Amino acid sequence: MSENILGSRYPIIQTAMGWVATPQLVAASTSAGCFGFLALATSSKEEAIELIEETAKISSFPFGINFHMFQPGAKEIIEAAIENNVKAVSYSRSPIPQYIEKLKMNNIICIPTVGALKHAIKAEKLGADALVIQGSEGGGHTGSTPTTLLLSSVLENVSVPVFAAGGFRDGYGLAAAKAWGAQGIAMGTRFMMTKESPVPENTKDAYLQADIDEISVTKKFDGLPHRLIFNKYIQNIDKSNPLKLFFISLKSAWKYKQISQASFGDIVKSFFAMLRGDDLSISQTIMAANSPAVIQKAMVEGNPDQGAMPSGQVAGIIKEIPSCENLVKEIIEQYHKASENLKTL
Ligand SMILES: Cc1cc2nc3c(=O)[nH]c(=O)nc-3n(C[C@H](O)[C@H](O)[C@H](O)COP(=O)(O)O)c2cc1C
């Protein structure tokens, strides 16, 4: 397989996933020949620096980190990335040009994830060395353009290498993406459903049992389009009217005591605005502030019924939990079979 910009044996990225893409998962995916990204968007500055140092210690191969350039401590996270020879940085919303410049001056590959053509064009202008495009079927926060349409339109409009994400799980997908002109694929959900992923067993079981149709998008969970498994908890939020959402958000705030910027006055104001039917923002702010705790309920504490499970639709057709090594071996075998299929029309 031809060389890719990230230098991994295979052009397969294990993407960042909050509380999932730990140093252990990154070490396993990189050992299997992929390029792994450590998730730091949900970490404090201190935790992020520790995680970078730990990954540098246990991973035998180069790795990347994922964070938000607007998150507290972003500057120090960049310093730690430079000190620990991190090879690539992944980011998405609100990139900061000075940070991109600093990363590039230190030969760190800037590879943002984009979910729309206009963001791909902007990211290239801001200095991205490569892009991950995530189609709408992808897990977590996602756009509205399906992978096939986003991939082909981005390839027609940018000149940096592109990795395709959103719905990939096997070597046939890798071959398809490469046939299209992408440099490789990026997978989140598929790596989350591996033996080395730290997600508790009963939560992995809930992913195995999910149907494609039950993995859908709602904005009501944290204010942004978020693809998750529609368990009872998310179904309840998704079909809530403003009044119900207001009470769910208060209950959630009470439970997790993370009301964030919302003061008691704000809440009262929001209640009356909500009764007039013209303001959802405080309920949404409270929901968003509590969303990390709700995700951790499923992904860390192993309570899939009472928590939130971000997921790509691909979970609906994934039926086993292999080790990273076996997963990648199978992907490469399938890739070669797919290449044979392409020899005749
Ligand atoms: C559980 C979960 C958590 C995620 N957390 C993050 C994150 O912290 N940062 C990020 O940039 N993307 C995050 N994503 C998106 C993935 O990195 C990736 O782009 C997406 O899963 C690709 O689609 P796929 O699931 O179909 O492979 C998350 C996805 C999942 C499923």
The ligand as an ORCA input file, in Angstrom:
! r2SCAN-3c Opt
* xyz 0 1
  C     -17.883      7.446     21.378
  C     -17.379      8.491     20.431
  C     -16.706      9.600     20.938
  C     -16.177     10.580     20.082
  N     -15.452     11.614     20.611
  C     -14.802     12.466     19.765
  C     -13.894     13.432     20.284
  O     -13.657     13.532     21.483
  N     -13.284     14.267     19.390
  C     -13.509     14.169     18.033
  O     -12.925     14.948     17.246
  N     -14.364     13.251     17.529
  C     -14.987     12.399     18.361
  N     -15.809     11.415     17.847
  C     -15.886     11.241     16.359
  C     -14.806     10.226     15.901
  O     -13.521     10.685     16.182
  C     -14.885      9.898     14.398
  O     -14.698     11.055     13.637
  C     -16.175      9.189     14.032
  O     -16.463      8.195     14.977
  C     -16.032      8.562     12.640
  O     -17.196      7.879     12.267
  P     -17.441      6.302     12.547
  O     -17.891      6.231     13.949
  O     -18.481      5.919     11.564
  O     -16.143      5.586     12.336
  C     -16.377     10.454     18.684
  C     -17.093      9.355     18.171
  C     -17.574      8.370     19.030
  C     -18.291      7.187     18.437
*
